[in-house]
Amino acid sequence: MSQCARVNGSCKRCEGELPFAFTMAFQPIVDLSLAEIVTYEALVRGMQGESAGSVISQVTSDLLYRFDQACRVKAIEMASALGMQTNLSINFLPNAVYEPEACIQATLEVSKRVGWPTNRLIFEITETERVRDRQHLCNIIDAYRSMGFKTALDDFGNGYANLDLLTDLTPDTLKIDRELVMHCDSDLRRQALLNAIILLAQELDMGLIAEGVETRAEALWLARAGIVRQQGFYFARPAVNALSGDLTEHLQELRLAVKTLNRA
C-alpha cells in the first residue's frame, strides 16, 4: 500500500475543492424491538436530488480520495445541522483510504468542530469493486475500532460483499442485501439462507440489519426470525437535506404485531 500523501498537514489526494457540488439524503434504520430509529444512513445525492449514480459518475480516479473525505465531512455537518440524535452511518470506499490514522483526520476535525460524538459514527464498507488488499481493509477496521468507531459490511450476500470476506474481516454489523430480503415472508429458500446468516452472526458476534425492506410481511417475518434492525422504503425513503418524519406510531404498531404473532 502506498504511503499517505499528507505532508505538513496537507494532503494532495484528500484535500481541496471538488469540481462539482453534492448533498446528502438520510434514510432511517429502525429497531422493531425498541420501536425507534437507531441510525440514519447518509446517502449521496445531487443538489436537486439527483441519484447517487449521477454524482459518482463525476468522480474520476484522481478525485476518489477527495470525494470520500468530502462525503464524510458533508454527512457529519448536515447531521449536526439537522439535529440528528441517533447514530450516523457513512459509506466509505476501502480503496480510498491510504492510512486509516491519517485519512480519518478530517472526520475527527469536523466532528470536534460541530460537536458530533465520534462514538455515534458507523462506517459502512461499500464494495463497488473487489478490495485490492484485504489485509489493508482488515487494518482499516481494526484502526477504526481502536478509535471508537463501529463498522458495517454493506450489501452482504450480493456482489463482492460475500461470505469469504468474513474469513478475515471482523465488522460489527452485516447489512443483508435486498436480494436476500425480498419476499422472505414466502420464499423458503430465502428463509433458509437468512436463518443460516442469523446463526453465523451469532457465532461471530456480529449484528444484523436487513436492507431493502419494502413490505409489512417482510418486516414481520424478519423481526420474528430475530432480525429486528431494518432499513427500507417500507419505513421511509431517503430524505434529501432532511430527516424522516415521526415513525413512532408505525414502529410501535409493528412491535405489537410481532409480539402478538409470537404468542399465537
N, C-alpha and C positions, 0 to 999 in steps of 0.2 A: 504494500500500500504506500503510495506516495506521501511525502510529508505535507503537512498543512502549509498553506501559503500565507499564513498570518505572520507578519513581521512588524515589530514596533507598533502593535495594536491595530494594524491594518491588514485586511485580507483581500487580495485581488479577486479571489474566487467568490467569496461570500458577501462582500460589502459593495455598496454602490447602488445607484438607481436602476430600475428595470425600464426597458423601453415601452412598456405597456402597463396599464392600470388593472387592478382586480380588486374584488372584495370577497366577503365570506358569507356563506349561509350556515345556519346552525340547525342540526336535527337532534332531537332528544333520544336518549337511551333510557328506557324505563325499567323499573324493578317491580314486577307484579306482586311480589311478596310484601313489599313495602308500600305499594300503590303510590309511587312517586318517581319523578325524574331524578336520575342519579348522575347523569353525564350528558353533555352536549358534544357532538362531533362537529368540528369546523370543516366546511367543505368549500373549495374554491369555486367562485363564480365570477362572471364578467360584471362590469359596472352596471349594466342594465339587466342583470340576472341571467346572462348567457351561461351555457353549460360549462362544466369544468373542462371538458374536452376542447372547447373553443379557446380557453385560456392556455391550457397546457400545450396546445399546438404551436404556440408562440415561443415556447421555451426551447431554445437551441442548446446544444451541448455546452457552450461556453457560459450560458446563463443558469444552468442547472443548480449549482450551489447557491447562487444568489437568490434564485426563486425559492428554494427550500427554506432558506433563512427568512426571506420576506414573508412567507406564509406563516411561519411560527410567530413572528412579531405581530403581523396583522391580526391573527387569531386571538392572541392574548390581549392586545389593545382593544379590540372590539368586544370581547367577552367582558372585560372590565367595564367598558363604557356602557354596555347593556345591563350591567348589574347582575351578571350570572352568579348564582350561588352554588352551583354544582361543580363537579369535575369538568375539565375541558380536555377533549381528545383531539390530537393534532396528527395528521398523516405526515410521515416522512419517508424519503427515499433513501434506502441504505447506501446506495452508491453516490449519494450527495453529501455524505459525511466522511471527512478525511480522518480527523482525530476527534473523538467524542468530547474530550475535555475542552478543546479549542473551539469546536463548532457549536458548542452549547452556550458560549459566552453571550451572544446576542439575546438568546432566550432568557438567560439569567438577568441580564441588564434590563430588559423590558419588564420582566416580572417584578423586579425591585422598583422600577420607576412607577408602575401603575398599582403596586401593592397586591399582585396576584401570588397567592401561596404556591410555591413550587410543588408541594405535596398534593396539589389538586390538578397536576398535569399528567396526562397519559399520552404516550407516543405510539401511534399505530404504524406498524411496519407494512408498507404498501409495496407489494411485489409486482411492479409493472414489467419487470424483466428479471431474469434469474440473477441472483446475487453472485457477483464475480468472485467474492472471497467470503465464504461462510464464516470463517474464523473472525473476520473483521466484524461481521454482524453480531456474532457472539460477544465480541468485545464491546460493541455499542450497547447491547442490552445490559451487560454487567456494569459498564460505566454509568449508565442511566440509573440502574438500581442503586448503586452506591451513592448517587446524588439525591436519592429520594423520589425519583420518578417511577412511574409504572409503564409497562409496555404491553402492547396487544398485537397479535398477528392477525391482520385483516384478511378477509376472503378465504378463510380456512376451508379446504375441501374443493377448491377450484383453482385452475391456473397453476402458478408456481407455489402458492401457499399450501403445500400438501404435507402429508404425514411424515415424509422423510426429513423435513426440516426439524422435527421435534427430536431427532436423534442428537442434535447439537444445541438447539435453541431452547431457552427457558423463559418465554414470555409469561407475564402474569395472567393474560387472558387470551382465549381464542375466540375470534369473531367468525361464526359459522356462516358460510356463504349462502346467499339466497337460493342457489341451485339445489342445495340440500333441504332448505326450509320450505320451499313451495310445495303445497299440497301434502304437507307432512301429516295432516289430520286424517288423510285417507290412503296415503301411499305406503304400503307395508315395507317396501324396500328402503324408502327414505327413513321410515321409523326405525328399522334395524340399524341403519348407518348412524342415525342420531343417538340411539341408545348406546351404541359402541363408543361414540365420541364422548358421551357423558361419563361412561366408566373410565375411559382413557384420561379425561380431565381430572377425575377424582384421584386416579393413581399418580398423576403428575403434579397434583396440587395446583391446577390452573382453573381460573374462572371461565365461564362461557357466556357469550352474547349471541343471540340469533339475529342475523341481519335480514332485511328484506321481508319482514312480516307484513302481510297485506290483508289478511282476513282474521276475523274473530276466531274462527275454527282453528287456524294455525296457532294463534296466540294461546288459546286454551290448551291445545294438545301439548305445546312446548312447555308451558308452565306446569302442567300435571306431570310431565316427564322429568321435570327438575331444572329446565332452562327458564328461569324467571326474568332474566335480563334480556330485553328485546329492543329492537330498533326497526322501524319501517313505516311505510305510508299509512298503515292501519292506525298508528298513533299520531303521526304528524309528518308532513312533508318538510324538507329543509326550508327554512325561512331566511330570505336574503336580508342581511342587515338587521335581523330581529331574532327573538326567541319565540318558541311556540306559545300558543295560548294555554290557559289553565287546563291541565289534563286530570286534575284530582278526582272529579266525579267519575269520569270514564274509567280511570285506573282502579278506583275503589269498587266499582261495579264488577270489573273483571276479577279482582281479588276475591270478591264474594262468590262469583260464579265458579272459580277454581275450587274454593273450599266446599261449595255445595256438591260439585261433581266428585270430589274426593270422598265425600261422606256417602255418596249414592252406592 
